[in-house]
Amino acid sequence: MIYGVGIDLVRIERMKDVVEKWDRKFLERVFTKTEISYCYEKKNPYLSLAVRFAAKEALIKAIGSEVVVPLTDIEVISSESGKPVIKTNGKLKRFFEEKAIKQALISLSHEKDYGIACVVLEI
């Protein structure tokens, strides 16, 4: 059964502008160390940062206004096969347990100017 669905779109150039302006202050407030490392291993880190940011926003939309969680409680990692996976931490992990949310299904995509993410929460 579906608990919630969220989608978000991020302009990649906007992500680049924010990172260039706020640097580590922004990155460490929004992304985990694992996410930052992964993105900066890429030729263009802003593509990966943008879709991860979109995923976090999509997940927040999927849970609605029931709980406010730090963005670092939402971690987008890659499985061994390369499939994106959401790992929950802290307050978000407890929320998932309380609501019996089994998993967060995620799809990420990007093209020249935009990154997009869709999240479906399953109970």
N, C-alpha and C positions, 0 to 999 in steps of 0.2 A: 504494500500500500504506500502511496506517496504522501509524505508529510508536507513537502513544500518544493517549489521550483523557483529558481532565480536566474537572471541573465544580466550581463553587464558588458558594455563596450567601452574601450579606452583608446584614445588617440595616442599612438606611439610617440609622436613628437612632443605631446604634452608630458608624458612620463619622462622623456629625456630632459625637458626644460626644468621639471621639478627636481630631478636628481642633480642636475648641474647647479641649481640654485641652493638646495639644502643639503646635498651630499649625504654623508653618514647619518646625520640627524634624521633625515627622512627615511633612509634605507633601514636603519635599525629600529625605527618606530613601526614600520610597516611589514618588513620581511624578517624571516629568521636567518641566522648565519648560514644555514644549509642552502636556503633559497638564494641568498646573495652570492655565495660561492658558485652555485650552479649557473646562475645568470651571467656572471662575469667570466665564465669559461667559454661563453658563446662569442661568436664574431660580433654580433650586435646585441649587447645585453638588454637594451631597451625593449626589444621584442618580447623577450622572456619575462622581464619585469612587468610589462604592460599586461600580458595575459594572466600572470599570477595575481596582479592587483585586481583585474577583472574577476578572477575566480573568487577572491576574497569578498568582493562586493556582491557577487552573485549569491554566494553562500549566505551572506547577511540578509539579502532579500528573501532567500528561501526560508530562513527561520523567522522572518518578520520582526516585529518589535518586542518579542518576548524576552529577549536578553541582549545586553550590550556586552560585546566581547572585544578584547584587544585584537588587532589584526594579526599579531604574531601568534595568537592561539590557533590560527588557520595556517597550515603549512602545506604548500603544494609541492609534492615530490614526484619523482618518476619511478615507476616500478622497474624491475629488471628488463621487462619487455619494452620499456619506454613510454608506457601508458601513464598519463597523469593521474595522481592519487591525492586525495586530501587526507592529511593527518591532523587530528584534532589534539589540542593541548589545553591545559588549564581549565578555565571557566567553560570554554566551549565543549571540552571533553565531558565535563560533568553534566552540561545541558543535554548532550546527546544521550548520556546514560539515563538521565531523568525522564526524557521523552521517548526512550527506547528507539532512538534513531539508529538503524543498523549500519547504514553506509551513506556516503555522499558520492553520488555518481557525477563525474565531471567530464566536460568536453571543452577543449581549448582550440582556438584557431587564430591565425593572424595573416595579414597580407601587408602590403606596402605601408599603409597608413594607420591601420586599426588592429587591435587585439580584442578578441571576444571570448567570453566564457559562459557556459551554461552549467548549472548545478541542479541536480535532482536529489532530494533527501528521501530516503526510503525507510519505512518502519516495518 
